[in-house]
Amino acid sequence: MDETDRYIRALLQQQGISIDENQSELFRAFVNTEANINSVKNIRLLQQNMTKDWKIIARRAEINALQLAFPNGIAGKPYQTKFDFKQYGLEDITSYGLSGFENTGLAYDANSKTISGTPKTSGDIAMLFSYNFEGEDENSPLNEKKVTIIINPDPKSLWKDIPSDTNDIYAKADNVAETASLLDFTLLAASKRGRSHANKGSFRDDDYAYAELQNGWGIVAISDGAGSAKFSRKGSLLACNAVVDYFTTHFSLENVALLDEAITIYQTDTSIRAKLLDIAGAHLSAAAKKAYATINDFALDANASVSDFHATLAFVLVKKFANGYAFLSFSVGDCPMALVNKSFEWVKPLNKLDVGEYGGGTRFITMEDIFTKENFEERFNFEFTTDLPYLVLMTDGIYDPKFEVEANLAKTEKWKLFFEDLEGNNSEGINALSKDADNQSNLSDWMDFWSPGNHDDRTLIVLS
């Protein structure tokens, strides 16, 4: 039974017509006529063409319905993505073009099937995907499909940078950065107004101060003014300056002789640590109380409440001895301080963050009751290292995005990542620790790093 016979027999059966045995010869003669053979061939060809046409139409509709979802970009940020035909099920594409990148900052490389560049502006980039696929005739016109890449604005660009009022009674610089020598050390410090303040033209509440003292000692202080206190920007300034003033005035050769002697003995007899802290504690406590008294007196003169000047306070005294380095510290509030080995073999947090029993419940140097609490002396600390580590002080504007939780402050791997970030392993490629002439500018630029939800003032001090 040949193809013509099968086709006509099936056709007649569809019409309910059967072929009797006594009609076999007659049917065979009917099938073998040239006209019927040609008719069946033509019908089969028409069926094949109709099937082909439908497959092309259906495939074209399928491709046009595909969601070619390229990743969103950010204006001003490098962008790169692959046009992966396999991912989108387009392995049957035989020729194509991708256009529409004029004046966008992006370009398409057909060899690597890569879209790359730096988008100039936010908005939608409307591209045209022109293509042919398997099954279409060689000279078929190109099919066209619109494709879009969404370019979002840089989140930073949505924030305003309104200068604070320089004529305000408690005005201060919005941003400061500096590199200085402190004793035999290099001090790198910066304090930057947070975006939440810059966006409405309010003030930087953070502050810091440092000084060289007598007998080889140095002092570094940092403070974070409470955002809820209307004059906290002044409170942080007063707190830092009061501490520096106290030690500049009272840390004389005569007054520190006993402390220096205790530290010298400690280097060979660590059992005197408790006695050493008793001696040091008298100085640390007096400096902290000086900070409170200074702010309190200022508030009284200004006819304001001391709580209007709420600010945290943390400070470290440092001195080089014959066999190493001594560090004495005090803190109230949530400004982390730590000694970090330069090979990242160890880290020694100098304080326990004082955040209260609930989030946002930190303590301030302006709260007089801290001096009468049983745990007041737990705010003192002493460390001695044979090699000079990094001494780092920061406000929560740095701590929150970079360390997230207090437990991470004791992890060397977290500090290693932090210093790698400082040295340029960041999205902007900014080396805040570079020793070139732009060092201060680099540090200030690094302080502007983007972290969603973290827009508080940022202050960082690194002593090395």
C-alpha positions as CSV (number, residue, x, y, z in Angstrom):
1,M,0.0,0.0,0.0
2,D,1.6,3.2,-1.2
3,E,1.2,6.7,0.2
4,T,-1.5,7.8,-2.3
5,D,-3.5,4.6,-1.5
6,R,-3.2,5.2,2.3
7,Y,-4.1,8.9,2.0
8,I,-7.3,8.4,-0.2
9,R,-8.4,5.4,1.9
10,A,-8.1,7.4,5.1
11,L,-9.9,10.4,3.5
12,L,-12.9,8.1,2.4
13,Q,-13.0,6.6,5.9
14,Q,-13.3,10.1,7.4
15,Q,-16.3,10.6,5.2
16,G,-17.8,7.2,6.3
17,I,-17.1,5.5,3.0
18,S,-15.8,2.0,3.0
19,I,-14.2,0.0,0.2
20,D,-15.8,-3.5,-0.4
21,E,-13.5,-6.4,-1.4
22,N,-15.3,-6.6,-4.8
23,Q,-14.2,-2.9,-5.3
24,S,-10.5,-3.5,-4.7
25,E,-9.5,-3.5,-8.4
26,L,-11.7,-0.5,-9.1
27,F,-10.2,1.4,-6.1
28,R,-6.7,0.5,-7.2
29,A,-7.3,1.9,-10.6
30,F,-8.8,5.1,-9.1
31,V,-5.8,5.5,-6.8
32,N,-3.2,5.1,-9.6
33,T,-4.6,7.7,-11.9
34,E,-2.1,10.5,-12.5
35,A,-4.5,13.1,-11.5
36,N,-5.2,11.6,-8.1
37,I,-1.5,10.9,-7.5
38,N,-0.7,14.6,-8.2
39,S,-3.6,15.8,-6.1
40,V,-2.4,13.8,-3.1
41,K,1.1,15.1,-3.5
42,N,-0.2,18.7,-3.7
43,I,-2.4,18.2,-0.7
44,R,0.5,16.8,1.3
45,L,2.7,19.7,0.3
46,L,0.0,22.2,1.3
47,Q,-0.3,20.5,4.7
48,Q,3.5,20.7,5.2
49,N,3.5,24.4,4.2
50,M,0.6,25.1,6.5
51,T,2.3,23.2,9.3
52,K,5.5,25.1,8.7
53,D,3.7,28.4,8.5
54,W,1.9,27.7,11.8
55,K,5.1,26.7,13.6
56,I,6.8,29.9,12.5
57,I,3.9,32.1,13.6
58,A,3.6,30.2,16.9
59,R,7.4,30.5,17.5
60,R,7.4,34.1,16.7
61,A,4.6,34.8,19.1
62,E,6.4,32.7,21.7
63,I,9.6,34.7,21.4
64,N,7.7,38.0,21.4
65,A,6.0,36.9,24.7
66,L,9.3,36.1,26.3
67,Q,10.3,38.2,29.3
68,L,13.9,39.1,28.5
69,A,14.5,40.4,32.0
70,F,18.0,42.0,32.1
71,P,19.2,43.1,35.6
72,N,18.4,46.6,36.6
73,G,21.3,49.1,36.6
74,I,22.2,52.2,38.6
75,A,23.0,55.5,37.0
76,G,26.7,56.2,37.2
77,K,27.6,52.7,38.3
78,P,29.4,50.1,36.1
79,Y,27.0,47.7,34.5
80,Q,27.5,44.3,32.8
81,T,25.2,41.4,31.9
82,K,25.2,38.5,29.5
83,F,22.6,38.1,26.8
84,D,22.4,34.3,27.5
85,F,20.4,32.7,24.6
86,K,20.3,29.4,26.4
87,Q,18.8,31.0,29.5
88,Y,16.0,32.4,27.5
89,G,15.5,29.3,25.3
90,L,16.7,31.1,22.1
91,E,19.1,28.5,20.8
92,D,17.2,28.4,17.5
93,I,18.1,32.1,16.7
94,T,20.0,32.1,13.4
95,S,20.8,35.8,13.1
96,Y,20.0,38.9,15.2
97,G,20.9,42.4,16.3
98,L,20.5,44.4,19.5
99,S,20.3,48.1,19.1
100,G,19.1,51.2,21.0
101,F,22.2,52.0,23.1
102,E,23.0,55.4,21.6
103,N,23.9,58.0,24.3
104,T,23.0,55.6,27.1
105,G,26.6,54.8,28.3
106,L,26.0,51.1,27.5
107,A,27.1,49.1,24.4
108,Y,26.6,45.5,23.2
109,D,29.4,43.2,22.1
110,A,28.0,40.5,19.8
111,N,31.1,38.3,20.1
112,S,30.7,37.9,23.9
113,K,27.0,38.6,23.9
114,T,27.6,41.1,26.7
115,I,25.9,44.4,27.5
116,S,28.3,46.6,29.5
117,G,29.2,50.2,30.3
118,T,28.2,52.9,32.8
119,P,24.6,54.2,32.4
120,K,24.6,58.0,32.1
121,T,21.1,58.7,33.5
122,S,18.3,56.9,35.2
123,G,15.2,55.7,33.3
124,D,14.4,53.0,30.8
125,I,16.7,52.0,28.0
126,A,14.5,50.8,25.2
127,M,16.3,48.4,22.9
128,L,15.2,46.6,19.8
129,F,16.0,42.9,19.4
130,S,15.9,42.0,15.6
131,Y,16.1,38.3,14.8
132,N,15.4,35.3,12.6
133,F,15.1,31.7,13.8
134,E,15.4,28.2,12.4
135,G,12.6,27.4,10.0
136,E,12.2,30.8,8.4
137,D,13.2,31.3,4.8
138,E,16.7,32.6,4.3
139,N,15.5,36.0,3.0
140,S,12.8,36.5,5.5
141,P,12.6,40.0,7.0
142,L,13.9,40.3,10.6
143,N,11.3,40.0,13.4
144,E,11.4,42.7,16.0
145,K,10.9,42.6,19.8
146,K,11.2,45.5,22.2
147,V,13.5,44.9,25.3
148,T,14.0,47.2,28.2
149,I,16.7,47.7,30.8
150,I,15.7,49.7,33.9
151,I,18.3,52.1,35.2
152,N,17.6,53.3,38.7
153,P,18.9,56.5,40.1
154,D,21.9,56.3,42.4
155,P,20.3,56.3,45.9
156,K,22.9,58.8,47.0
157,S,21.6,61.3,44.4
158,L,18.2,61.3,46.0
159,W,19.6,62.8,49.2
160,K,20.1,66.5,49.5
161,D,23.2,68.0,51.0
162,I,22.0,71.3,52.5
163,P,24.7,73.2,54.5
164,S,24.0,73.7,58.1
165,D,23.5,77.3,59.4
166,T,27.0,78.7,60.0
167,N,25.4,81.6,62.0
168,D,23.8,79.3,64.5
169,I,25.0,79.8,68.1
170,Y,26.3,76.2,68.2
171,A,27.4,75.9,64.6
172,K,30.2,73.5,63.6
173,A,31.7,72.2,60.4
174,D,29.6,69.6,58.6
175,N,32.6,67.5,57.7
176,V,36.2,67.4,59.0
177,A,39.1,65.1,58.1
178,E,42.8,65.2,59.1
179,T,46.0,63.3,59.4
180,A,48.3,64.3,62.3
181,S,51.2,63.1,64.3
182,L,50.5,62.2,67.9
183,L,53.6,61.3,69.8
184,D,55.4,58.7,67.7
185,F,52.1,57.7,66.1
186,T,50.1,58.6,63.0
187,L,46.5,59.7,63.7
188,L,43.9,59.5,61.0
189,A,40.6,61.1,61.9
190,A,37.4,62.2,60.2
191,S,33.9,63.2,61.3
192,K,31.2,63.4,58.6
193,R,27.6,64.7,58.9
194,G,25.1,61.9,58.2
195,R,22.8,62.0,55.2
196,S,19.8,62.2,57.5
197,H,21.2,65.5,58.8
198,A,22.5,66.8,55.5
199,N,19.1,66.1,53.8
200,K,17.4,68.7,56.0
201,G,20.4,71.0,56.7
202,S,20.8,70.1,60.3
203,F,24.1,69.8,62.2
204,R,26.8,67.1,62.7
205,D,26.3,65.8,66.2
206,D,29.5,63.7,66.4
207,D,32.8,65.1,67.6
208,Y,36.4,64.1,68.6
209,A,39.5,65.6,70.1
210,Y,43.1,64.6,70.8
211,A,46.3,66.0,72.3
212,E,49.8,65.2,73.3
213,L,50.3,65.3,77.1
214,Q,53.3,65.4,79.4
215,N,55.5,62.4,80.1
216,G,54.9,60.8,76.7
217,W,51.2,60.3,77.1
218,G,48.6,61.1,74.4
219,I,44.8,61.3,74.6
220,V,42.1,60.6,72.0
221,A,38.4,61.2,72.6
222,I,35.2,60.6,70.6
223,S,31.6,61.5,71.2
224,D,28.3,60.9,69.5
225,G,25.6,63.5,70.3
226,A,22.1,62.1,70.8
227,G,19.9,62.8,67.8
228,S,16.9,63.5,70.1
229,A,18.8,66.2,72.0
230,K,18.5,69.6,70.4
231,F,22.0,70.8,71.5
232,S,23.8,67.5,71.3
233,R,26.2,68.8,68.7
234,K,27.5,71.1,71.5
235,G,27.4,68.4,74.1
236,S,29.8,66.2,72.1
237,L,32.2,69.0,71.5
238,L,32.2,70.0,75.2
239,A,32.7,66.4,76.3
240,C,35.7,65.8,74.1
241,N,37.3,69.1,74.9
242,A,36.7,68.7,78.6
243,V,38.5,65.4,78.6
244,V,41.5,66.8,76.7
245,D,41.6,69.8,78.9
246,Y,41.5,67.7,82.1
247,F,44.5,65.6,81.1
248,T,46.4,68.5,79.6
249,T,46.0,70.3,83.0
250,H,46.2,67.5,85.5
251,F,48.3,64.7,83.9
252,S,51.6,66.2,85.0
253,L,54.8,64.4,85.5
254,E,54.2,64.4,89.2
255,N,50.6,63.2,89.0
256,V,51.4,60.3,86.7
257,A,54.6,59.0,88.3
258,L,52.8,56.4,90.3
259,L,50.8,55.3,87.3
260,D,53.9,55.0,85.1
261,E,55.6,53.0,87.8
262,A,52.7,50.6,88.1
263,I,52.7,50.1,84.3
264,T,56.4,49.4,84.3
265,I,56.0,46.8,87.1
266,Y,53.0,45.3,85.2
267,Q,55.3,44.4,82.3
268,T,56.9,41.7,84.5
269,D,54.2,41.2,87.1
270,T,50.7,41.2,85.7
271,S,49.2,40.4,89.2
272,I,49.2,44.1,89.9
273,R,46.5,44.8,87.2
274,A,43.8,45.4,89.8
275,K,46.0,47.9,91.7
276,L,47.0,49.5,88.4
277,L,43.4,50.0,87.5
278,D,42.7,51.6,90.9
279,I,45.4,54.1,90.2
280,A,44.3,54.7,86.6
281,G,40.7,54.8,87.6
282,A,41.2,57.9,89.7
283,H,42.4,59.8,86.6
284,L,39.8,58.3,84.2
285,S,36.9,59.0,86.6
286,A,38.0,62.6,87.2
287,A,38.2,63.2,83.5
288,A,34.7,61.8,82.9
289,K,33.3,63.8,85.8
290,K,35.0,66.9,84.4
291,A,33.1,66.3,81.1
292,Y,29.8,66.0,82.9
293,A,30.4,69.1,85.0
294,T,31.5,71.1,82.0
295,I,28.3,70.3,80.1
296,N,26.1,70.8,83.2
297,D,27.6,74.2,83.9
298,F,27.2,75.2,80.3
299,A,23.6,74.1,80.3
300,L,22.9,76.1,83.4
301,D,24.4,79.2,81.8
302,A,22.4,78.7,78.7
303,N,19.2,78.3,80.7
304,A,18.8,74.8,79.2
305,S,18.5,71.3,80.5
306,V,21.6,69.1,80.6
307,S,19.6,66.5,78.7
308,D,19.5,68.9,75.8
309,F,23.2,68.2,75.5
310,H,23.1,64.4,75.7
311,A,26.2,62.8,74.2
312,T,28.2,59.6,74.6
313,L,31.9,59.7,75.5
314,A,34.8,57.3,74.9
315,F,38.5,58.1,75.3
316,V,41.8,56.4,75.4
317,L,45.2,57.3,76.9
318,V,48.2,55.9,75.1
319,K,51.9,55.8,75.9
320,K,54.9,54.0,74.5
321,F,57.0,52.2,77.2
322,A,60.4,50.5,76.8
323,N,58.8,47.1,76.2
324,G,55.5,48.0,74.5
325,Y,52.4,50.2,74.6
326,A,50.0,51.0,77.3
327,F,46.3,51.9,76.7
328,L,43.9,53.2,79.4
329,S,40.3,53.7,78.4
330,F,36.9,54.9,79.6
331,S,33.5,54.8,77.9
332,V,29.9,55.5,78.3
333,G,27.5,55.0,75.4
334,D,27.9,53.0,72.2
335,C,31.1,54.2,70.6
336,P,33.3,51.1,70.1
337,M,37.1,51.2,70.8
338,A,39.5,48.4,70.0
339,L,43.1,47.4,69.6
340,V,43.6,45.4,66.4
341,N,46.8,43.5,65.7
342,K,48.2,44.6,62.3
343,S,48.5,41.0,61.2
344,F,44.9,40.4,62.4
345,E,46.0,37.7,64.7
346,W,44.1,39.1,67.6
347,V,41.7,41.9,68.5
348,K,41.0,43.4,72.0
349,P,37.8,45.4,72.3
350,L,38.4,48.1,75.0
351,N,34.8,48.6,76.0
352,K,31.4,47.0,76.3
353,L,28.8,48.9,74.3
354,D,26.4,50.7,76.6
355,V,23.1,50.4,74.8
356,G,20.7,49.9,77.7
357,E,18.1,47.2,78.0
358,Y,16.5,48.0,74.6
359,G,17.5,49.3,71.2
360,G,18.2,53.0,71.3
361,G,18.5,53.0,75.1
362,T,22.1,54.0,75.2
363,R,23.6,55.9,78.2
364,F,25.2,59.4,78.0
365,I,27.9,61.2,79.9
366,T,25.2,63.8,80.7
367,M,23.5,61.2,83.0
368,E,24.8,61.9,86.4
369,D,23.6,58.5,87.8
370,I,26.3,56.7,85.8
371,F,28.9,57.9,88.4
372,T,27.0,56.3,91.3
373,K,26.2,52.9,89.7
374,E,27.9,49.9,91.2
375,N,29.4,49.0,87.7
376,F,31.0,52.4,87.2
377,E,34.5,51.0,87.5
378,E,33.7,48.4,84.8
379,R,33.9,51.4,82.4
380,F,37.7,51.5,82.9
381,N,40.1,49.3,81.0
382,F,43.8,48.7,80.6
383,E,45.7,46.9,78.0
384,F,49.4,46.5,77.3
385,T,50.8,45.2,74.0
386,T,54.4,44.5,73.0
387,D,53.8,45.6,69.4
388,L,51.9,48.7,68.2
389,P,48.5,47.6,67.1
390,Y,45.8,49.8,65.4
391,L,43.9,51.8,67.9
392,V,40.4,52.4,66.5
393,L,37.6,54.5,67.8
394,M,34.3,55.0,66.0
395,T,30.7,56.1,66.4
396,D,27.7,54.0,65.6
397,G,27.5,55.6,62.1
398,I,30.5,53.4,61.2
399,Y,29.9,50.5,63.6
400,D,26.3,49.7,62.6
401,P,26.9,49.2,58.8
402,K,30.4,47.7,59.1
403,F,30.0,45.4,62.1
404,E,26.3,45.2,62.7
405,V,26.4,43.5,66.1
406,E,28.7,43.9,69.1
407,A,29.9,40.3,68.9
408,N,31.6,41.0,65.6
409,L,33.9,43.5,67.3
410,A,35.8,40.6,68.8
411,K,36.3,38.8,65.5
412,T,39.6,39.2,63.7
413,E,38.1,38.3,60.3
414,K,35.6,41.2,60.6
415,W,38.4,43.7,61.4
416,K,40.5,42.3,58.5
417,L,37.5,43.0,56.2
418,F,37.1,46.4,57.7
419,F,40.7,47.4,57.0
420,E,40.6,45.9,53.5
421,D,37.6,48.1,53.0
422,L,39.5,51.1,54.3
423,E,42.4,50.2,52.0
424,G,40.3,50.3,48.8
425,N,38.4,47.0,48.6
426,N,35.1,48.8,48.3
427,S,32.6,49.7,45.5
428,E,34.3,53.1,45.0
429,G,37.9,51.9,45.1
430,I,38.7,54.5,47.7
431,N,41.9,53.9,49.7
432,A,41.3,55.8,53.0
433,L,44.6,54.8,54.4
434,S,46.8,55.9,51.5
435,K,49.7,58.0,52.4
436,D,49.5,60.4,49.4
437,A,48.7,64.0,49.5
438,D,45.0,63.3,49.0
439,N,44.8,61.2,52.1
440,Q,42.3,63.5,54.0
441,S,40.1,63.8,50.9
442,N,40.2,60.0,50.4
443,L,39.1,59.4,54.0
444,S,36.3,61.9,53.8
445,D,35.2,60.3,50.5
446,W,35.3,56.8,52.1
447,M,33.1,58.1,55.0
448,D,30.4,58.7,52.4
449,F,30.0,54.9,51.7
450,W,26.5,53.8,50.9
451,S,24.7,51.5,53.3
452,P,20.9,51.2,53.1
453,G,19.2,52.4,56.2
454,N,22.5,53.7,57.8
455,H,22.6,57.5,57.4
456,D,23.8,58.7,60.8
457,D,26.8,60.8,61.5
458,R,30.1,59.0,61.0
459,T,33.3,59.5,63.0
460,L,36.4,57.4,62.8
461,I,39.8,57.6,64.4
462,V,42.7,55.3,63.6
463,L,46.0,55.5,65.5
464,S,48.9,53.5,64.2
